[in-house]
């Protein structure tokens, strides 16, 4: 039993040593690297699925090692918990030791002050009592203890002064702030939520006849209002803070080479019960990149943008269906984008549900905001510029079961390839369309490309611990500077009456840490005590004696 207790005690001392804490901190940073290099499920599960499909056995091994769930993995959490225990185990005993040192009077002067790293001697015409009073005044900002001649090691009246206790205090505050950062970040990940919503902000280059009334309003009243949403494990989805905003526009500024310079979106917003008032009374805000809208609890960021083409399908009986769907930017420089549209035919044309499902229209292809045609026959579509100047579509048109009535989720960017391979969807045409151009299919159905709108991607974030992370980080930075700047130092002053009158003074100084810059302070005290002039103002042979 004693052996077990001994091993446990050694393990505890090892875990709570500063060396172990530093090693665990480095290990935690090392463990976070896979989380930044590999796709993570909590950010984008589809990217993880694609990565596993494309990398085979290696990706399966990664998955078993939880490298796609790094920050929620067992091994990452184990390192995190060990680091917390180690830091707390370091801080508590060091805090107690610092408190005891702070309460303990400065140590008595050593017998031989001339052996100290800093040493100075001198003679003053003032009496010992006057020198004692002057010493007290000079060292009033120091922690001072006086030793009588009976208790002094050299049998003379002496003063012991120490300064720089704040260095260790700053060091402790630094470690406490580091723990606070880890705790607040972890707590924030438990209760935070973050969601993205795409809003089509304007009619863009669409014709008036083809443009639709797009909803440009978003309300933070339900998680179902988000296009994507993720939250901490303690957030149940019922604690949303109600607010709404209306996106009036989106503006992208580009350089001549097509590089984006700034994104801007003008919005109007309201919080709480004000969301039920008229929109004219809502507050206005110019939302820009790195200039989020800061609400009482949430922040709204302008993350990115893209284009949403508008296509109208007109069936032979004259009925029309028009859709404006956002396409995924595949080229983030010139915004060549890809996407899918699905159209259900009018119920009157196909009363039978099965027949109606066999005549759905699916469109898949590319969109370019500024078309540039290349290839042998000039049929290959690329984008020459990210601005919306000459939009065009290059699409494949399918007819058949597009999966609209299956009850399963469908990607808005890709068709289900199994439907094509099984023959449920059959390609009936491949066309290139400029704005307002149309193509008529074999059954008389007309497909028209009306133009495109811009959409903006807004991110809504909530983290009640973010401000405490900031406070902890600032506190850690300030305390780190203090621990580097403040020096722990000691001064001893020994006073003895001179045989021919006056007082002989002997001083010693010791830096507990780094003595750089400390000697000037020591000799300044010495000059003031002996009423000597500044050494820059006298000749060298007039300066005090120093060893």
C-alpha positions in Angstrom: 0.0 0.0 0.0 2.8 2.4 0.9 4.4 1.6 -2.5 1.2 2.5 -4.3 0.9 5.8 -2.4 4.5 6.6 -3.1 4.0 6.0 -6.9 0.8 8.1 -6.8 2.6 10.9 -5.0 5.4 10.8 -7.6 2.9 10.8 -10.4 1.2 13.8 -8.9 4.4 15.8 -8.5 5.4 14.9 -12.1 1.9 16.0 -13.4 1.9 19.3 -11.5 5.4 20.3 -12.4 5.8 23.3 -14.7 7.9 21.3 -17.1 5.0 18.8 -17.5 2.5 21.7 -18.0 4.7 23.1 -20.8 5.0 19.7 -22.4 1.3 19.2 -22.3 0.7 22.7 -23.7 3.0 21.9 -26.6 1.3 18.5 -27.1 -2.1 20.2 -27.2 -0.9 22.5 -29.9 0.5 19.6 -31.8 -2.7 17.6 -31.5 -4.7 20.5 -32.9 -2.7 20.4 -36.2 -4.9 17.6 -37.8 -7.9 19.6 -37.0 -6.7 22.4 -39.3 -5.3 20.2 -42.0 -8.2 17.7 -42.3 -11.9 18.4 -42.8 -13.9 18.2 -39.6 -17.4 16.7 -39.2 -18.7 19.4 -37.0 -17.8 22.0 -39.7 -18.7 20.2 -42.9 -19.7 16.5 -42.9 -20.0 16.3 -46.7 -16.3 17.3 -47.0 -15.4 14.5 -44.7 -17.4 12.0 -46.7 -15.8 13.2 -50.0 -12.4 12.9 -48.4 -13.0 9.3 -47.2 -14.3 8.3 -50.6 -11.3 9.8 -52.5 -8.6 8.6 -50.1 -9.7 5.0 -49.4 -8.0 3.0 -46.7 -5.8 5.9 -45.4 -9.0 7.9 -44.7 -10.6 5.0 -42.9 -7.5 4.8 -40.6 -7.8 8.5 -40.0 -11.5 8.1 -39.1 -10.7 5.3 -36.6 -8.1 7.6 -35.1 -10.8 10.3 -34.8 -8.8 12.7 -37.0 -12.0 14.0 -38.5 -13.4 14.8 -35.0 -10.2 16.1 -33.5 -11.6 18.6 -30.9 -14.2 16.2 -29.7 -11.9 13.1 -29.7 -11.1 11.2 -26.6 -7.3 11.7 -26.9 -7.6 15.5 -27.4 -9.9 15.9 -24.5 -7.6 13.7 -22.3 -4.7 16.0 -23.1 -6.9 19.1 -22.4 -8.0 17.7 -19.0 -4.4 16.7 -18.0 -3.2 20.2 -19.0 -5.9 21.8 -16.8 -5.0 19.6 -13.8 -1.3 20.3 -14.3 -1.7 24.0 -14.5 -4.0 24.2 -11.5 -1.7 21.9 -9.6 1.2 24.3 -10.4 -0.7 27.5 -9.6 -2.1 26.6 -6.2 1.1 25.6 -4.4 3.0 28.5 -6.0 0.3 30.9 -4.9 0.6 29.7 -1.4 4.4 30.0 -1.5 4.2 33.5 -2.9 1.8 34.5 -0.1 4.2 33.2 2.5 7.1 35.0 0.9 5.1 38.2 0.8 4.3 37.9 4.5 7.9 37.1 5.5 10.1 40.1 6.3 13.1 40.6 4.1 16.1 38.5 5.1 18.7 40.1 7.4 21.8 41.6 5.9 24.7 39.2 5.4 27.9 39.7 7.4 30.1 40.6 4.5 28.3 43.1 2.2 31.4 43.5 0.1 30.9 40.0 -1.3 27.5 41.0 -2.8 27.3 41.4 -6.7 26.6 45.1 -6.1 28.6 46.9 -3.3 29.2 50.5 -2.4 30.6 52.3 0.6 30.8 55.9 1.7 31.0 58.4 4.5 28.4 61.0 5.5 28.8 64.0 7.8 25.3 63.4 9.2 24.7 61.6 12.4 23.6 57.9 12.4 20.1 58.9 13.4 19.8 61.3 10.4 21.1 58.6 8.1 18.6 56.1 9.5 15.7 58.5 8.8 17.0 59.3 5.3 17.2 55.5 4.6 13.6 55.0 5.7 12.5 57.8 3.3 14.5 56.5 0.4 13.2 53.0 0.8 9.6 53.9 1.6 8.3 52.1 -1.5 10.3 49.0 -0.6 9.4 46.3 1.9 11.8 47.1 4.7 12.8 45.5 7.9 15.2 47.0 10.4 17.7 45.0 12.4 19.3 46.3 15.6 23.0 46.0 16.4 22.4 43.2 18.8 20.7 41.0 16.1 22.8 42.1 13.1 25.4 39.6 11.9 28.1 42.3 11.9 26.9 43.9 15.2 25.7 47.1 13.5 22.4 48.8 12.7 21.2 47.5 9.4 18.2 47.8 7.0 17.0 45.1 4.7 14.8 46.1 1.8 13.2 44.0 -1.0 11.2 44.9 -4.0 9.7 43.2 -7.1 7.3 40.8 -5.4 4.9 41.7 -8.2 7.1 39.7 -10.7 6.0 36.4 -9.2 2.4 37.8 -8.8 2.4 38.6 -12.5 3.7 35.2 -13.3 0.9 33.6 -11.3 -1.7 35.8 -13.0 -0.3 34.8 -16.4 -0.9 31.1 -15.6 -4.3 31.8 -14.1 -5.2 33.8 -17.2 -4.0 30.9 -19.4 -6.3 28.5 -17.4 -9.1 31.0 -17.8 -8.7 31.1 -21.6 -8.8 27.3 -21.8 -11.9 27.2 -19.5 -13.8 30.0 -21.3 -13.0 28.6 -24.7 -14.2 25.1 -23.6 -17.3 26.6 -22.0 -18.1 28.6 -25.0 -17.9 25.5 -27.2 -20.6 23.9 -25.0 -23.2 26.6 -25.2 -22.5 28.5 -28.5 -24.3 28.2 -31.8 -23.4 29.2 -35.3 -25.4 29.2 -38.4 -25.2 30.3 -42.0 -28.0 31.6 -44.2 -28.0 32.6 -47.9 -30.1 35.5 -48.9 -30.7 36.6 -52.5 -30.3 40.3 -52.1 -31.4 41.8 -55.5 -33.0 41.0 -58.8 -29.6 41.5 -60.6 -29.7 41.2 -64.3 -33.1 39.5 -64.5 -35.8 40.9 -66.7 -38.8 42.4 -65.0 -41.2 39.8 -66.4 -39.1 36.9 -65.1 -38.0 38.3 -61.7 -39.5 36.8 -58.6 -40.3 38.4 -55.3 -37.3 37.0 -53.3 -37.5 37.0 -49.5 -34.6 39.1 -48.3 -35.5 38.8 -44.6 -34.0 36.4 -42.0 -35.3 35.9 -38.4 -33.4 34.2 -35.7 -36.5 32.5 -34.2 -36.0 28.9 -35.2 -33.0 26.7 -36.2 -35.1 25.7 -39.3 -34.5 29.2 -40.7 -30.8 28.4 -41.2 -29.3 26.8 -44.3 -26.7 25.2 -42.0 -26.6 25.2 -38.2 -24.3 23.7 -35.5 -24.3 24.2 -31.8 -22.6 23.1 -28.6 -23.7 20.0 -26.8 -25.5 22.0 -24.1 -27.5 24.0 -26.6 -30.9 22.4 -27.2 -32.1 24.8 -30.0 -34.7 26.6 -27.8 -32.5 29.4 -26.5 -32.3 31.5 -29.7 -32.3 35.3 -29.1 -35.0 36.7 -31.4 -33.9 39.3 -34.0 -34.6 39.9 -37.7 -32.7 41.6 -40.5 -33.6 42.5 -44.0 -30.8 42.5 -46.6 -31.4 45.5 -49.0 -28.4 44.9 -51.3 -25.0 43.5 -51.8 -22.1 45.3 -53.4 -18.8 43.8 -54.4 -15.9 46.0 -55.3 -13.3 44.5 -57.7 -9.9 45.6 -58.9 -9.2 45.6 -62.6 -7.6 42.1 -62.4 -10.8 40.7 -60.8 -9.5 40.6 -57.2 -12.1 41.4 -54.6 -11.5 44.6 -52.7 -14.5 44.9 -50.4 -17.9 43.4 -49.9 -20.7 45.5 -48.5 -24.4 44.8 -47.6 -26.9 47.4 -46.3 -29.3 45.8 -43.8 -32.1 46.9 -41.5 -32.5 45.0 -38.2 -34.6 44.8 -35.0 -34.3 42.8 -31.8 -36.8 41.4 -29.4 -40.4 42.7 -29.6 -39.3 45.4 -32.1 -39.2 42.7 -34.8 -43.0 43.0 -34.9 -43.0 46.7 -35.7 -43.0 48.2 -39.2 -39.7 47.7 -41.1 -39.5 51.5 -41.6 -38.7 51.9 -37.9 -35.9 49.3 -37.9 -32.3 50.4 -37.5 -29.9 50.6 -40.5 -26.4 49.2 -40.7 -23.7 48.9 -43.3 -22.4 45.4 -43.0 -18.9 44.8 -44.3 -16.2 42.2 -44.2 -14.6 42.2 -40.7 -17.2 44.8 -39.6 -20.0 42.6 -38.2 -23.3 43.7 -36.9 -23.1 43.4 -33.1 -26.4 42.8 -31.4 -27.2 42.3 -27.8 -26.3 38.6 -27.9 -25.4 37.7 -31.4 -23.1 38.9 -34.2 -23.9 38.9 -37.9 -21.0 38.5 -40.3 -20.9 39.0 -44.0 -19.0 35.9 -45.1 -19.2 35.6 -48.8 -21.3 35.8 -51.9 -22.2 34.2 -55.2 -24.8 34.2 -57.9 -28.3 32.7 -58.2 -29.4 32.2 -61.8 -33.1 32.5 -62.7 -34.7 29.9 -65.1 -38.3 29.7 -66.3 -39.8 26.5 -67.6 -42.9 26.8 -69.7 -44.9 23.7 -70.4 -46.8 23.1 -73.6 -50.1 24.0 -71.9 -48.7 27.5 -71.1 -48.1 27.0 -67.4 -44.8 28.3 -66.1 -42.5 27.6 -63.2 -39.7 30.0 -62.3 -36.8 29.4 -59.9 -33.9 31.4 -58.6 -31.4 29.1 -57.0 -28.0 29.9 -55.7 -25.1 28.1 -57.5 -21.9 27.0 -55.7 -18.8 29.1 -56.6 -16.2 26.7 -57.9 -13.8 29.4 -58.9 -13.5 31.9 -56.0 -11.7 34.4 -58.2 -13.9 34.7 -61.3 -17.0 32.9 -59.8 -17.6 30.2 -62.3 -20.3 28.4 -60.4 -22.2 25.1 -60.6 -25.7 24.0 -59.4 -28.9 22.2 -60.0 -32.6 23.2 -60.5 -35.5 20.8 -60.3 -39.0 21.6 -61.7 -42.2 19.7 -60.9 -44.7 19.8 -63.9 -48.2 21.3 -63.4 -50.6 19.0 -61.7 -53.2 19.5 -64.5 -51.0 18.1 -67.1 -50.3 14.8 -65.4 -53.1 13.8 -62.9 -51.5 10.5 -62.2 -48.7 11.0 -59.6 -46.5 8.3 -61.1 -46.7 9.9 -64.6 -46.1 13.3 -63.1 -42.9 12.1 -61.4 -41.6 10.7 -64.7 -41.9 14.1 -66.3 -40.0 16.2 -63.9 -37.3 18.6 -65.3 -33.8 18.7 -63.8 -31.2 21.2 -65.0 -27.5 20.9 -64.0 -24.6 23.0 -65.3 -22.4 26.0 -65.0 -23.0 29.7 -64.6 -20.5 32.5 -65.5 -21.2 36.1 -64.5 -19.1 37.3 -67.4 -19.1 34.7 -70.1 -16.0 33.7 -72.0 -16.3 30.9 -74.6 -13.3 28.7 -75.5 -12.6 25.3 -77.0 -12.7 24.1 -80.6 -16.3 25.2 -81.3 -16.4 27.9 -78.8 -18.7 25.9 -76.6 -16.7 25.7 -73.4 -17.9 28.2 -70.8 -15.5 29.9 -68.4 -15.8 33.2 -66.6 -13.6 36.2 -67.5 -14.5 38.5 -64.6 -16.3 38.1 -61.2 -18.7 41.0 -61.8 -22.1 40.4 -63.4 -21.6 41.9 -66.8 -22.5 39.2 -69.4 -24.1 36.2 -67.6 -24.4 32.8 -69.3 -25.5 29.2 -68.5 -24.1 25.9 -69.9 -26.5 23.2 -68.8 -27.6 19.6 -69.3 -31.4 19.2 -69.2 -32.9 16.0 -67.9 -36.4 14.6 -67.8 -37.7 11.9 -65.5 -37.8 11.3 -61.7 -35.6 14.1 -60.2 -36.3 12.9 -56.6 -38.6 15.7 -55.7 -41.3 13.4 -54.3 -39.1 10.7 -52.6 -39.1 12.4 -49.2 -35.3 12.3 -49.0 -33.0 15.4 -48.9 -31.6 16.5 -52.3 -28.5 18.5 -52.8 -29.0 21.9 -54.4 -25.6 21.7 -56.1 -25.5 18.2 -57.5 -27.9 15.7 -59.0 -28.2 12.2 -57.5 -26.0 10.3 -59.9 -27.8 7.0 -59.1 -30.9 8.4 -60.7 -29.0 9.1 -63.9 -27.2 5.7 -63.9 -30.5 3.8 -63.3 -32.2 5.6 -66.2 -34.8 7.3 -64.0 -33.4 10.6 -65.2 -32.5 10.8 -68.9 -30.5 13.6 -70.5 -32.5 15.2 -73.4 -30.4 18.2 -74.3 -27.2 20.1 -73.7 -27.3 23.9 -74.4 -25.5 27.1 -73.8 -27.7 30.1 -73.0 -27.0 33.8 -72.7 -29.4 36.0 -70.8 -33.0 35.9 -72.1 -32.2 33.1 -74.5 -34.5 30.0 -74.6 -34.4 26.4 -75.8 -37.4 24.3 -76.8 -37.4 20.7 -75.9 -38.7 17.8 -78.0 -42.1 17.9 -76.3 -42.6 21.6 -76.7 -41.4 22.6 -73.2 -39.5 25.9 -73.3 -36.6 26.6 -71.0 -35.5 30.3 -70.6 -32.5 31.7 -68.8 -33.8 35.0 -67.4 -30.6 36.3 -65.8 -29.1 36.1 -62.3 -29.2 37.7 -58.9 -26.4 38.1 -56.3 -26.7 36.3 -53.0 -24.9 37.0 -49.8 -23.9 34.5 -47.2 -24.5 35.7 -43.6 -23.2 34.0 -40.5 -24.9 34.4 -37.2 -22.8 33.6 -34.1 -23.5 33.4 -30.4 -20.9 32.8 -27.8 -21.5 34.3 -24.3 -17.9 33.5 -23.2 -16.2 35.4 -26.0 -15.8 38.6 -24.0 -14.3 36.6 -21.2 -11.8 35.0 -23.6 -10.8 38.5 -24.6 -10.4 39.6 -21.0 -8.4 36.6 -20.2 -6.1 37.1 -23.2 -5.5 40.8 -22.3 -4.8 39.9 -18.7 -2.4 37.2 -19.8 -0.6 39.6 -22.1 -0.3 42.4 -19.5 0.9 39.9 -16.8 3.4 38.5 -19.2 4.9 41.9 -19.8 4.9 42.6 -16.1 6.7 39.3 -15.3 9.4 40.2 -17.9 9.8 43.9 -16.9 9.6 43.7 -13.1 12.8 42.7 -11.3 13.1 41.1 -7.9 15.9 42.8 -6.0 17.3 43.4 -2.5 19.2 46.2 -0.9 21.0 46.1 2.5 22.2 49.2 4.2 24.6 48.9 7.3 25.2 52.0 9.4 28.0 52.6 11.8 29.3 55.8 13.7 32.6 57.0 12.3 35.6 57.5 14.6 36.1 61.1 13.5 32.4 61.9 13.5 29.7 61.4 11.0 28.5 58.0 9.7 30.1 55.2 7.7 27.7 53.6 5.3 28.0 50.2 3.6 25.5 48.9 1.0 25.0 45.6 -0.8 22.6 44.7 -3.6 21.4 41.5 -5.0 19.1 40.9 -8.0 16.9 37.8 -7.5 16.4 37.5 -11.2 18.2 39.5 -13.9 20.4 42.3 -12.9 20.2 44.1 -16.2 19.3 47.7 -15.5 19.3 47.1 -11.8 22.7 48.6 -10.9 21.5 52.1 -11.9 18.7 51.9 -9.3 21.1 50.6 -6.7 23.7 53.4 -7.1 20.9 56.0 -7.4 19.9 55.0 -3.8 23.6 55.2 -2.8 24.1 58.7 -4.2 20.9 60.0 -2.6 21.8 58.6 0.8 25.3 60.2 0.7 24.1 63.3 -1.1 26.5 62.7 -4.0 26.1 64.4 -7.4 25.2 62.5 -10.5 28.3 60.8 -12.0 27.8 62.4 -15.3 28.4 65.8 -13.8 31.7 65.1 -12.0 35.1 63.7 -12.8 35.7 60.0 -12.5 38.0 60.2 -9.5 35.3 61.9 -7.5 32.8 59.1 -8.0 32.0 56.7 -5.1 34.0 53.5 -4.6 32.4 50.5 -6.1 33.6 46.9 -6.3 
